[in-house]
C-alpha cells in the first residue's frame, strides 16, 4: 500500500467539534499530544442548545436584562478566542 506522505507528520494543534471519540483518537494517534482546540461554530451551537432561559434562570427577568446578560456572555466568549 502506498503511503500518503513519506515524512512523519507532527501537528502542533488540531481543531475538533468537541466529539469525545475524536479527542480520544487524536490523543491515541499522536504520542506527543498536540493541543486540541474546539471549533467556535460548534461551541456556539452547543450554547444555543444548552443555554436556555430555564437553565439560566431567566424566566422571570426583563427583556432588557436578558439581552444585557446574553451580550455580556457573548462578548466574554468572543474576546477569549
C-alpha positions in Angstrom: 0.0 0.0 0.0 1.3 3.4 -0.9 1.8 6.0 1.8 0.1 9.3 1.5 3.1 11.1 2.9 6.7 9.9 3.1 7.6 12.2 6.0 6.2 11.8 9.5 3.5 14.3 10.4 3.6 16.0 13.8 0.8 18.6 14.1 1.1 21.1 16.9 -2.7 21.7 17.1 -5.9 20.1 16.0 -9.4 21.6 15.7 -12.3 19.3 16.5 -16.1 19.7 17.1 -15.8 18.5 20.8 -16.5 14.9 20.0 -15.1 12.6 22.7 -14.3 9.9 20.2 -12.3 12.3 18.1 -10.4 13.7 21.0 -9.5 10.2 22.2 -8.4 9.2 18.7 -6.2 12.3 18.4 -4.6 11.6 21.8 -4.1 7.9 20.9 -2.7 8.6 17.4 -0.1 11.2 18.4 2.2 10.3 21.3 3.3 14.0 21.7 -0.3 15.2 22.4 -1.0 18.1 20.1 -3.0 21.0 21.5 -6.7 20.4 20.9 -8.9 23.4 20.0 -12.7 23.4 19.7 -14.4 24.7 16.6 -16.0 28.1 17.6 -19.1 27.4 15.4 -19.8 24.1 17.2 -19.3 25.8 20.6 -21.8 28.5 19.7 -24.3 25.8 18.5 -23.9 24.0 21.9 -24.5 27.3 23.7 -27.7 27.8 21.7 -28.8 24.3 22.6 -27.9 24.2 26.2 -28.2 27.8 27.5 -32.0 28.1 27.6 -33.9 30.6 29.6 -34.9 27.8 32.0 -31.4 26.6 32.6 -30.1 30.1 33.1 -32.9 31.1 35.4 -34.0 33.8 33.1 -37.7 33.0 33.1 -38.7 36.0 35.3 -36.4 38.8 34.3 -37.0 41.6 31.9 -36.2 41.5 28.2 -33.6 44.3 28.6 -31.9 42.3 31.4 -31.9 39.1 29.2 -30.3 41.0 26.3 -27.7 42.5 28.6 -26.8 39.1 30.1 -26.7 37.4 26.6 -24.5 40.2 25.2 -22.1 40.0 28.2 -21.7 36.2 27.8 -21.2 36.5 24.0 -18.6 39.3 24.5 -16.7 37.4 27.1 -16.6 34.3 24.9 -15.6 36.1 21.7 -12.8 38.1 23.4 -11.3 34.8 24.8 -10.9 33.3 21.3 
